[in-house]
Amino acid sequence: MALEYTHYVVPYVLALLVSVALVARLWRYRDRRGATGFIFDVAGLILLSAVYIVQLVSTDLSAKLFWWNWRFVPMTFMAAGYMITAIEYTDHEEWLTYRTGAAIAAVPVLSQLLVWTNDAHGLFYGYEYDAAANLLVPHFGPLYWLFASVAVGYLIVGIYLLLDLSLTQRAFLKQSTILVGSIVLVLVGEAVWWLGLVPIDPLPLTSTVKVVGFLFGVARFELLDIVPVARNKVIENMRDGVFVVDRTGRVVDVNEAGRRLAARPEPVRRPISDVLDAEVPAVGEGEGEERSEIELTVEGERRQFDFRITPLYDDSGARSGRLLVFRDITELKQREEELSILNRIVRHDIRNDMTVIKGRGELLDEHVDDGQPHLDAMTESAEHVIELTENVGNLMASITGEATVDVEPVDVGALLRRQVTQASQQFDDAEFEVEGEIPYNCRVEANEMLSSVFTNLFNNAVQHNDGPTPTVHVRAECDDSAVHIEIADDGPGIPADRREEIFGRGEKGLDSTGTGVGLYLVDTLVEQYGGSIEVTDSAAGGALFRITLPLADAESRPVATEPT
């Protein structure tokens, strides 16, 4: 096959080299939604450029016709690839069935059969040979225009999907503009050639510009990093305000609830700090989720929001953006305030009055003879109500955050020893036995409400025991990571099928006279301290509560004697 250089080949060589270089970069995104179709498109572009180069430098007419006939295969690849890109990018993958795949594959097969038999029917194209310029000048027949209509139809489907995306989801306007604008350039170039305004087909050249534009969108607008996958179903129906920001902190997407929070009518592509009317906590560089509270003005009203920041990563592990979620907690805060007021009533007013009743009853004790059982019942009920108000108050303080929220290192061994001593003094008819030595210097992250954990477990062990002398065994051990505390009794025990239920709100268990919230409070507090609690059978047949609390820091090393 004789070859001869022509200056017409220069732009096609450049297009081939640029396309090969760009496809190497595009290959990094091959697992992203929308990338598969575009790689198919670029592969067709490389083949088309190569075919055009060989066809242009060939001097033999039969060789030119041979390579000319092969151009229709990569052209189909390119048009179908663009349509597939749009289908994947706009989340219409249900269109890509085996049937549609077979129909798309049939186009290049049928077109090649018609092209290679063109000498017999002449319906696909005719040609003239310009020997001086070494150019093949085609004249297109009806079958070519049918083929071109199918290819353009693929492109129109893609354009329609992307325009619909840009109209319904304004956040993707720039991405859609790049994809639509680049293919419009290709169509304009083909129209110019069909009209005979240029001597050679500019398709490889305009398609190379299209690829460059696509990769610009990938780099500048994270075109393949954040795509509209089922966005309407997932985000638009959320009542929480949702913002997606890129690496630079600019908003790339926002749902309708988020737009209501924005101080500007169009928040997309603006820095998140300019979008909201309050100082947004810095979008941290941590690897995990960050959470805080923020106050915003919504329709002239100040409202409180739970604010969460979640980093977004691409498949290579690189950070691609962040997800900001604003949940309105204004009503929740109002309920907490109401609970706080109720808490003060329970803990102070009712408890103080019952303390007075109990004290007066004790003063009457030495003056009452026949009515002693009634006085004892009254005093016992007063003690029960006082205990109830204490537990309910602690529980509400824990729920509303009225109690000290911040935790600090607490020597759990020292606290446990004090609680054992207090319980021994409170329950004269019970025995509290400490097995071994309670270690010193075992510090856990807790607060002043940790004492309520031990108080409730000791009360539970004694009050639920009908024996003449309830016995409570206390054991504590500390290792390198946690402290383990066991509180066991010789009471009736807790059936295995009730051991999860007893920690539920309002659970009294075994028809007891307990307060009903004590064990729920214990479980709530232990969980807040990052620990765990479980119940099983004790050696004496009663209940054994095992608490595990993580140590606060590396300095929490257990010692056998009290530090001086």
C-alpha positions in Angstrom: 0.0 0.0 0.0 1.6 3.3 -1.2 1.5 6.2 1.3 2.1 9.9 0.8 2.2 12.7 3.3 -0.5 15.4 3.0 -1.0 18.4 5.2 -4.6 17.4 5.7 -3.4 14.6 8.0 -1.8 17.0 10.6 -5.0 17.9 12.6 -6.0 14.2 12.7 -2.6 13.2 14.0 -2.9 15.8 16.7 -6.4 14.6 17.5 -5.2 11.0 17.8 -2.3 11.9 20.2 -4.4 14.2 22.4 -7.2 11.5 22.5 -4.8 8.8 23.6 -3.3 11.0 26.3 -6.7 12.0 27.6 -8.1 8.5 27.6 -5.2 7.5 29.9 -6.4 10.2 32.4 -10.1 9.3 31.9 -9.3 5.7 32.7 -8.8 6.7 36.3 -12.5 7.4 36.5 -13.6 4.2 34.8 -15.6 3.0 37.8 -17.6 6.2 38.1 -21.2 6.5 37.0 -21.2 8.0 33.5 -17.6 7.1 32.7 -18.3 3.8 30.9 -20.1 5.4 28.1 -17.6 8.2 27.6 -14.7 5.7 27.5 -16.6 3.9 24.8 -17.0 7.3 23.0 -13.3 8.1 23.3 -12.3 4.6 22.1 -14.4 5.2 19.0 -12.6 8.6 18.6 -9.2 7.0 18.6 -10.2 4.4 16.1 -11.8 7.1 13.8 -8.7 9.3 14.0 -6.5 6.3 13.1 -8.7 5.3 10.2 -8.8 8.9 8.8 -5.0 9.2 9.0 -4.4 6.0 7.0 -7.2 6.9 4.5 -5.7 10.3 3.9 -2.1 9.2 3.4 -3.0 6.3 1.1 -2.5 7.0 -2.6 -4.2 3.9 -3.9 -7.9 4.4 -4.5 -8.9 0.9 -3.4 -7.0 1.4 -0.2 -8.7 4.7 0.4 -12.1 3.1 -0.1 -11.2 0.2 2.2 -10.3 2.6 5.1 -13.2 4.9 4.3 -15.6 2.0 4.8 -14.3 1.3 8.3 -15.1 4.8 9.5 -18.7 4.0 10.2 -18.0 1.5 13.0 -16.2 4.0 15.3 -18.8 6.6 14.5 -21.5 4.4 15.9 -19.3 3.8 19.0 -19.0 7.5 19.6 -22.7 8.3 19.2 -23.9 5.4 21.3 -21.2 6.1 23.9 -22.4 9.7 24.4 -26.0 8.5 24.8 -24.9 5.8 27.4 -23.0 8.5 29.3 -26.1 10.6 29.5 -28.3 7.7 30.5 -25.9 6.6 33.3 -25.3 10.2 34.5 -29.0 11.0 34.8 -29.8 7.7 36.6 -31.8 6.1 33.8 -29.9 2.8 33.7 -33.1 0.8 33.5 -33.0 1.8 29.8 -29.8 -0.2 29.3 -31.3 -3.7 28.9 -30.0 -6.6 26.9 -32.6 -5.8 24.2 -31.4 -2.1 23.8 -27.8 -3.3 23.9 -28.5 -5.7 21.0 -30.3 -3.0 19.1 -27.3 -0.6 19.5 -24.9 -3.3 18.5 -26.9 -4.1 15.4 -26.4 -0.7 13.9 -22.6 -1.0 13.1 -23.2 -4.6 11.9 -25.9 -3.6 9.5 -24.2 -0.4 8.4 -21.0 -2.4 7.5 -23.0 -4.9 5.5 -24.5 -2.1 3.5 -21.2 -0.2 3.1 -19.3 -3.3 1.9 -22.0 -4.0 -0.6 -22.3 -0.4 -1.7 -20.7 -1.1 -5.1 -23.7 -3.3 -5.9 -26.5 -0.9 -4.9 -24.8 2.5 -4.5 -27.4 3.6 -1.9 -24.9 4.3 0.8 -22.5 6.7 -0.9 -20.9 7.7 -4.1 -17.6 9.5 -4.5 -15.2 11.5 -6.6 -11.4 11.2 -6.4 -9.4 14.5 -6.4 -6.0 13.2 -7.5 -4.3 16.6 -7.1 -5.3 16.8 -3.5 -5.3 13.0 -2.9 -8.8 13.4 -1.4 -11.9 11.2 -1.6 -14.9 13.4 -2.0 -18.1 11.5 -1.0 -21.7 12.0 -2.2 -24.1 10.5 0.4 -27.1 8.3 -0.5 -30.3 7.6 1.3 -28.9 4.7 3.4 -26.1 7.0 4.7 -28.7 9.6 5.8 -30.6 6.8 7.5 -27.4 5.8 9.3 -26.7 9.5 10.2 -30.2 9.9 11.5 -29.7 7.0 13.9 -26.4 8.4 15.2 -27.9 11.9 15.6 -30.9 10.3 17.3 -28.5 8.8 19.9 -27.1 12.3 20.5 -30.6 13.8 20.8 -31.6 11.3 23.4 -28.5 12.3 25.4 -29.1 16.0 24.9 -32.7 15.7 26.1 -31.7 13.8 29.3 -29.0 16.4 30.1 -31.3 19.4 29.4 -34.0 17.9 31.6 -31.5 17.4 34.3 -30.3 21.0 34.1 -33.9 22.3 34.2 -35.1 20.2 37.1 -31.9 20.2 39.2 -30.2 23.5 38.8 -27.2 22.3 40.8 -26.1 20.3 37.8 -26.5 23.1 35.3 -22.8 23.6 34.6 -22.1 19.9 34.3 -25.0 19.5 31.9 -23.9 22.6 29.9 -20.4 21.0 29.3 -21.9 17.8 28.1 -24.5 19.4 25.9 -22.3 22.2 24.6 -19.5 19.8 23.5 -21.9 17.6 21.5 -23.5 20.6 19.9 -20.1 21.6 18.7 -19.7 18.2 17.1 -23.1 18.5 15.4 -22.3 21.9 14.0 -19.0 20.6 12.6 -20.7 17.7 10.8 -23.3 20.1 9.4 -20.6 22.3 8.0 -19.0 19.3 6.3 -22.3 17.9 5.0 -22.9 21.4 3.3 -19.5 21.1 1.6 -18.0 24.1 3.4 -14.8 22.2 4.4 -13.0 19.6 2.4 -12.4 17.1 5.2 -14.6 15.7 8.0 -13.9 17.6 11.2 -15.5 14.9 13.4 -12.3 13.7 15.0 -11.2 17.3 15.7 -14.5 18.5 17.3 -14.8 15.2 19.2 -11.3 15.8 20.7 -12.5 19.2 21.9 -15.5 17.4 23.4 -13.2 15.1 25.3 -11.1 18.0 26.6 -14.3 19.8 27.7 -15.5 16.6 29.5 -12.2 16.3 31.4 -12.4 20.0 32.3 -15.8 19.3 33.8 -14.3 16.4 35.8 -11.5 18.6 37.2 -13.4 21.9 37.7 -16.9 20.8 38.6 -16.3 17.3 39.8 -18.5 16.1 37.1 -18.1 12.4 37.9 -17.6 12.8 41.7 -21.0 14.1 42.6 -23.7 12.8 40.2 -27.6 13.0 40.5 -28.2 9.4 41.4 -31.8 9.0 42.4 -31.5 12.5 43.9 -35.1 13.4 43.8 -36.1 10.3 45.7 -33.4 10.5 48.4 -32.8 14.2 49.0 -35.8 16.3 47.9 -38.2 14.4 50.1 -36.1 15.0 53.2 -37.3 17.5 55.7 -33.7 18.2 56.8 -31.7 20.8 54.9 -29.0 19.1 52.9 -26.0 20.9 51.3 -23.2 19.2 49.3 -20.0 21.2 49.1 -16.9 20.5 47.1 -13.3 20.6 48.3 -13.2 24.4 48.3 -16.3 24.7 50.5 -18.6 25.8 47.6 -22.1 24.5 47.4 -22.6 22.1 44.5 -26.0 20.8 45.4 -28.8 21.7 47.8 -32.3 20.3 48.4 -35.5 22.3 48.7 -35.4 22.3 52.5 -31.8 23.6 52.4 -32.9 26.4 50.0 -35.4 27.6 52.6 -32.5 28.0 55.0 -30.3 29.9 52.6 -30.0 33.7 52.9 -29.4 34.0 49.1 -31.9 32.9 46.4 -29.4 30.8 44.5 -26.9 29.1 46.8 -25.2 26.8 44.3 -21.6 27.6 43.5 -21.4 30.0 46.4 -19.2 29.5 49.5 -21.3 27.9 52.2 -20.1 30.7 54.6 -21.9 33.2 52.3 -25.1 31.1 51.9 -26.2 31.1 55.5 -26.9 34.1 57.8 -25.0 32.7 60.7 -21.3 31.8 61.2 -21.1 28.1 60.1 -18.7 26.1 62.2 -15.6 25.4 60.3 -15.9 22.4 58.0 -13.3 20.3 59.8 -10.5 18.2 58.4 -11.3 15.2 60.5 -11.9 11.8 59.0 -15.3 11.2 60.7 -18.6 12.9 61.2 -18.7 16.2 63.1 -21.7 17.5 65.0 -22.7 20.7 66.6 -25.7 23.0 67.1 -26.4 26.2 65.2 -29.0 28.9 65.2 -30.4 30.3 61.9 -33.1 32.8 60.8 -35.8 31.1 58.8 -38.6 33.3 57.4 -37.8 35.9 60.0 -37.8 33.5 63.0 -34.7 32.3 64.8 -34.6 28.5 64.9 -32.2 26.0 66.3 -30.6 23.2 64.2 -28.6 20.1 64.8 -25.7 20.5 62.4 -23.8 17.5 61.0 -20.8 17.4 58.6 -19.9 14.2 56.9 -16.8 13.9 54.6 -17.4 12.4 51.1 -14.7 10.3 49.4 -14.3 9.0 45.9 -13.4 5.4 45.2 -9.7 6.1 45.4 -10.0 7.3 49.0 -9.5 11.0 48.2 -11.9 13.5 49.7 -14.3 14.8 47.1 -16.5 17.0 49.2 -18.7 17.2 52.3 -22.3 16.6 53.2 -23.9 19.2 55.5 -27.2 18.3 57.1 -29.3 20.7 59.2 -32.1 19.2 61.3 -34.6 21.6 62.9 -34.6 20.9 66.7 -36.5 24.0 67.8 -39.5 22.1 69.0 -37.2 19.5 70.7 -35.5 22.3 72.6 -38.8 23.7 73.7 -39.8 20.3 75.0 -36.5 20.0 76.8 -37.2 23.4 78.5 -40.6 22.2 79.6 -39.0 19.0 81.0 -36.5 21.1 82.7 -39.3 23.1 84.5 -41.0 19.8 85.4 -37.7 18.5 86.7 -37.3 21.4 89.1 -40.8 20.8 90.3 -40.2 17.1 90.9 -36.7 17.5 92.5 -37.5 20.5 94.7 -41.1 21.2 95.4 -42.5 17.6 95.6 -39.4 16.2 97.2 -39.1 18.9 99.8 -42.8 18.5 100.8 -42.3 14.7 101.1 -39.2 15.2 103.1 -41.3 17.3 105.5 -43.9 14.6 105.7 -41.3 12.0 106.4 -39.6 14.1 109.1 -42.9 14.9 110.8 -43.8 11.2 110.8 -40.5 10.3 112.5 -41.3 12.9 115.1 -44.7 11.3 115.8 -43.1 7.8 116.0 -42.6 8.0 119.8 -46.1 9.4 120.4 -48.1 6.8 118.5 -49.1 3.4 119.9 -52.2 1.8 118.3 -51.6 3.6 115.0 -48.0 2.5 114.6 -48.6 0.3 111.5 -50.3 3.2 109.7 -47.5 5.6 110.7 -44.9 3.1 109.4 -46.8 2.7 106.1 -46.9 6.5 105.8 -43.2 6.8 106.4 -42.4 4.0 104.0 -44.5 5.7 101.3 -42.8 9.0 101.9 -39.4 7.4 101.5 -40.6 5.7 98.3 -41.9 9.0 96.9 -38.6 10.7 97.8 -36.6 8.0 96.1 -39.0 8.2 93.1 -38.5 12.0 92.8 -34.8 11.6 93.0 -34.6 9.0 90.2 -37.1 10.8 88.0 -35.2 14.0 88.5 -31.9 12.4 87.6 -33.5 10.8 84.6 -34.9 14.0 83.3 -31.7 15.9 84.0 -29.9 13.3 81.9 -32.5 13.6 79.1 -32.6 17.4 79.0 -28.9 17.9 79.6 -29.6 19.9 82.8 -27.1 17.7 84.6 -23.4 18.3 83.9 -23.0 17.3 80.3 -19.2 17.5 80.2 -17.5 14.5 81.6 -14.1 14.4 83.4 -11.9 11.7 84.8 -13.6 10.3 88.0 -11.9 7.8 90.4 -14.6 5.1 90.2 -13.0 3.1 93.0 -13.2 5.9 95.5 -16.8 6.7 94.5 -17.8 3.0 94.8 -16.3 2.8 98.3 -18.3 5.8 99.4 -21.5 4.4 97.9 -21.0 1.0 99.6 -20.5 2.8 103.0 -23.7 4.9 102.4 -25.7 1.9 101.4 -24.6 0.0 104.5 -25.7 2.9 106.7 -29.0 3.2 104.9 -30.0 -0.5 105.0 -29.3 -1.6 108.6 -30.8 -5.1 107.9 -28.6 -5.8 104.9 -25.0 -6.9 104.6 -22.6 -5.4 102.0 -19.5 -7.5 101.4 -16.6 -6.3 99.3 -14.8 -9.1 97.6 -11.0 -8.4 97.5 -9.8 -4.8 97.3 -11.5 -2.1 95.3 -8.6 -0.7 93.3 -7.5 2.9 93.5 -6.7 5.3 90.7 -9.1 3.7 88.2 -10.5 6.8 86.5 -13.3 6.8 84.0 -14.9 9.6 81.9 -18.1 10.4 83.9 -19.8 13.1 85.9 -21.6 13.6 89.3 -24.4 11.3 88.2 -22.2 8.2 88.2 -23.2 7.8 91.9 -26.8 7.2 90.8 -25.7 4.1 89.0 -24.4 2.4 92.2 -27.2 3.8 94.4 -29.9 2.4 92.2 -28.2 -1.0 91.9 -27.8 -1.3 95.7 -31.4 -0.2 96.2 -32.6 -2.7 93.7 -30.6 -5.5 95.4 -32.0 -4.9 98.8 -35.6 -3.8 98.1 -36.3 -6.7 95.8 -35.0 -9.3 98.4 -37.6 -10.8 100.8 -34.9 -12.5 102.8 -34.4 -11.6 106.5 -30.8 -10.4 105.8 -30.2 -9.4 102.2 -26.6 -9.8 101.2 -24.9 -7.8 98.5 -21.5 -8.7 97.1 -19.4 -6.0 95.5 -16.4 -6.7 93.3 -14.2 -4.4 91.2 -11.2 -5.1 88.9 -9.3 -2.7 86.7 -7.1 -3.7 83.7 -5.3 -1.7 81.1 -8.4 -0.5 79.3 -11.4 -0.7 81.5 -12.8 -1.2 85.0 -15.2 -4.1 85.6 -17.6 -3.9 88.5 -20.0 -6.7 89.7 -22.9 -6.2 92.1 -24.5 -9.5 93.1 -27.3 -10.3 95.5 -29.0 -13.4 97.0 -32.5 -12.3 96.0 -35.0 -14.0 93.7 -32.9 -13.3 90.6 -34.2 -12.2 87.2 -35.5 -14.7 84.6 -33.4 -14.9 81.4 -36.4 -13.8 79.2 -36.7 -10.6 81.3 -33.1 -9.4 81.4 -33.4 -7.1 78.4 -36.8 -5.8 79.5 -35.8 -4.6 82.9 -33.7 -1.8 81.5 -36.8 -0.5 79.6 -38.6 2.7 80.6 -41.1 2.1 83.3 -40.2 -1.5 83.8 -40.7 -2.7 87.4 -39.9 -6.4 87.0 -41.2 -9.2 89.3 -44.1 -7.2 90.8 -41.6 -5.2 92.9 -42.2 -1.9 94.7 -39.3 -0.3 92.8 -39.5 3.1 91.3 -39.8 1.8 87.7 -37.1 4.2 86.3 -34.1 3.2 88.4 -32.6 0.6 86.1 -33.5 2.6 83.0 -31.5 5.5 84.5 -28.6 3.1 85.2 -28.6 1.8 81.6 -28.9 5.4 80.2 -26.0 6.7 82.3 -23.7 3.8 81.6 -24.3 4.1 77.9 -23.5 7.9 78.1 -20.2 7.0 79.7 -19.3 4.7 76.9 -19.7 1.6 78.9 -22.0 -1.4 79.0 -24.1 -3.3 81.6 -25.4 -6.8 81.6 -27.3 -9.0 84.1 -26.9 -12.7 84.8 -27.3 -15.2 87.7 -25.2 -14.7 90.8 -23.6 -17.6 92.7 -26.3 -17.3 95.4 -29.1 -17.6 92.9 -29.9 -13.9 92.7 -29.0 -11.3 90.2 -25.5 -10.2 89.2 -25.1 -6.9 87.4 -21.8 -6.5 85.6 -20.7 -3.0 84.5 -17.8 -2.2 82.2 -16.5 1.4 81.9 -13.5 2.3 79.7 -10.6 4.0 81.5 -10.3 7.8 80.9 -6.6 8.0 80.1 -3.2 6.3 80.2 -2.5 7.6 83.7 -5.4 5.4 85.1 -3.2 2.7 86.5 -4.8 0.6 89.3 -2.9 0.4 92.6 -3.6 -1.7 95.7 -3.3 1.1 98.3 -4.7 4.6 98.4 -2.2 7.1 96.8 -0.6 9.5 99.2 
